[in-house]
């Protein structure tokens, strides 16, 4: 049993198979996109905050 299948074991057989197909398809599409040079989508919106630099860290 795969890790994904074990996580979805509470679902019925049809639902589990459908979810596994969706997950595997999504993973395959993401891997193909990355292989084609795409960058992963940013998961967190940092808003207007600026990145910390060594100069701003030294002042703190």
ZANU-325854 format. One record per residue: residue number from 1; x negated, y negated, z of N, C-alpha, C in turn. Coordinates in nm, 3 decimals. Layout:
ZANU-325854
PT  nr     n.u     n.v     n.w    ca.u    ca.v    ca.w     c.u     c.v     c.w
PT NUM       X       Y       Z       X       Y       Z       X       Y       Z
...
***
This chain:
ZANU-325854
PT  nr     n.u     n.v     n.w    ca.u    ca.v    ca.w     c.u     c.v     c.w
PT   1  -0.086   0.118   0.000   0.000   0.000   0.000  -0.090  -0.123   0.000
PT   2  -0.060  -0.218  -0.089  -0.140  -0.339  -0.097  -0.104  -0.433   0.018
PT   3  -0.190  -0.530   0.041  -0.165  -0.628   0.146  -0.034  -0.702   0.120
PT   4  -0.014  -0.743  -0.005   0.110  -0.814  -0.037   0.231  -0.725  -0.013
PT   5   0.225  -0.602  -0.054   0.337  -0.510  -0.033   0.364  -0.490   0.115
PT   6   0.259  -0.482   0.195   0.280  -0.464   0.339   0.342  -0.588   0.403
PT   7   0.309  -0.706   0.351   0.369  -0.828   0.404   0.517  -0.839   0.367
PT   8   0.554  -0.777   0.256   0.691  -0.784   0.208   0.771  -0.657   0.238
PT   9   0.724  -0.574   0.330   0.786  -0.444   0.354   0.929  -0.454   0.407
PT  10   0.966  -0.566   0.466   1.101  -0.581   0.520   1.204  -0.607   0.410
PT  11   1.158  -0.644   0.290   1.248  -0.668   0.179   1.292  -0.535   0.119
PT  12   1.404  -0.536   0.050   1.447  -0.417  -0.024   1.351  -0.389  -0.139
PT  13   1.357  -0.267  -0.193   1.265  -0.228  -0.299   1.270  -0.322  -0.419
PT  14   1.390  -0.355  -0.465   1.403  -0.443  -0.582   1.349  -0.582  -0.553
PT  15   1.385  -0.637  -0.437   1.336  -0.770  -0.401   1.185  -0.772  -0.385
PT  16   1.131  -0.669  -0.321   0.986  -0.661  -0.301   0.913  -0.653  -0.435
PT  17   0.963  -0.568  -0.525   0.900  -0.556  -0.657   0.907  -0.688  -0.733
PT  18   1.020  -0.756  -0.723   1.035  -0.885  -0.791   0.937  -0.989  -0.733
PT  19   0.929  -0.996  -0.601   0.837  -1.091  -0.536   0.692  -1.059  -0.572
PT  20   0.654  -0.932  -0.572   0.518  -0.893  -0.608   0.486  -0.933  -0.752
PT  21   0.581  -0.915  -0.841   0.561  -0.955  -0.981   0.541  -1.105  -0.991
PT  22   0.623  -1.183  -0.921   0.608  -1.329  -0.923   0.473  -1.373  -0.868
PT  23   0.433  -1.314  -0.757   0.305  -1.350  -0.694   0.189  -1.314  -0.785
PT  24   0.191  -1.193  -0.839   0.081  -1.150  -0.928   0.074  -1.236  -1.053
PT  25   0.190  -1.273  -1.109   0.192  -1.359  -1.227   0.135  -1.496  -1.195
PT  26   0.173  -1.551  -1.081   0.123  -1.681  -1.040  -0.028  -1.679  -1.020
PT  27  -0.077  -1.575  -0.955  -0.222  -1.562  -0.933  -0.295  -1.551  -1.066
PT  28  -0.242  -1.470  -1.157  -0.306  -1.453  -1.289  -0.308  -1.584  -1.366
PT  29  -0.198  -1.661  -1.361  -0.193  -1.790  -1.430  -0.294  -1.887  -1.370
PT  30  -0.305  -1.890  -1.238  -0.402  -1.978  -1.172  -0.545  -1.939  -1.210
PT  31  -0.575  -1.811  -1.211  -0.710  -1.766  -1.248  -0.742  -1.801  -1.393
PT  32  -0.645  -1.785  -1.482  -0.665  -1.821  -1.622  -0.689  -1.971  -1.637
PT  33  -0.614  -2.052  -1.562  -0.630  -2.197  -1.569  -0.767  -2.239  -1.519
PT  34  -0.812  -2.181  -1.409  -0.943  -2.214  -1.354  -1.053  -2.169  -1.451
PT  35  -1.036  -2.052  -1.511  -1.134  -2.004  -1.610  -1.140  -2.097  -1.730
PT  36  -1.028  -2.163  -1.760  -1.022  -2.258  -1.870  -1.071  -2.396  -1.833
PT  37  -1.114  -2.415  -1.709  -1.171  -2.543  -1.666  -1.078  -2.631  -1.584
PT  38  -0.961  -2.584  -1.553  -0.868  -2.665  -1.474  -0.913  -2.668  -1.329
PT  39  -0.892  -2.781  -1.265  -0.921  -2.794  -1.122  -0.796  -2.755  -1.045
PT  40  -0.812  -2.695  -0.928  -0.694  -2.661  -0.847  -0.618  -2.787  -0.807
PT  41  -0.488  -2.775  -0.796  -0.406  -2.890  -0.755  -0.440  -2.929  -0.612
PT  42  -0.441  -3.058  -0.584  -0.469  -3.106  -0.449  -0.349  -3.075  -0.361
PT  43  -0.373  -3.017  -0.246  -0.265  -2.975  -0.159  -0.223  -3.081  -0.057
PT  44  -0.310  -3.179  -0.032  -0.282  -3.277   0.071  -0.291  -3.417   0.013
PT  45  -0.193  -3.498   0.037  -0.197  -3.636  -0.006  -0.266  -3.716   0.103
PT  46  -0.382  -3.772   0.072  -0.457  -3.845   0.174  -0.414  -3.990   0.183
PT  47  -0.324  -4.033   0.093  -0.274  -4.169   0.099  -0.381  -4.271   0.072
PT  48  -0.381  -4.378   0.149  -0.474  -4.488   0.125  -0.599  -4.478   0.210
PT  49  -0.614  -4.372   0.287  -0.734  -4.358   0.369  -0.857  -4.345   0.282
PT  50  -0.963  -4.411   0.323  -1.088  -4.397   0.249  -1.169  -4.283   0.310
PT  51  -1.256  -4.228   0.229  -1.342  -4.119   0.278  -1.445  -4.175   0.374
PT  52  -1.479  -4.096   0.473  -1.585  -4.136   0.565  -1.719  -4.119   0.498
PT  53  -1.803  -4.215   0.517  -1.938  -4.206   0.463  -2.035  -4.207   0.580
PT  54  -2.159  -4.183   0.551  -2.258  -4.186   0.658  -2.265  -4.323   0.723
PT  55  -2.249  -4.427   0.645  -2.255  -4.563   0.699  -2.141  -4.587   0.798
PT  56  -2.019  -4.545   0.764  -1.906  -4.567   0.856  -1.914  -4.473   0.975
PT  57  -1.972  -4.356   0.956  -1.988  -4.262   1.066  -2.090  -4.314   1.166
PT  58  -2.196  -4.376   1.118  -2.301  -4.427   1.205  -2.250  -4.542   1.291
PT  59  -2.151  -4.617   1.241  -2.097  -4.729   1.316  -2.004  -4.684   1.428
PT  60  -1.948  -4.568   1.415  -1.850  -4.520   1.514  -1.913  -4.479   1.644
***
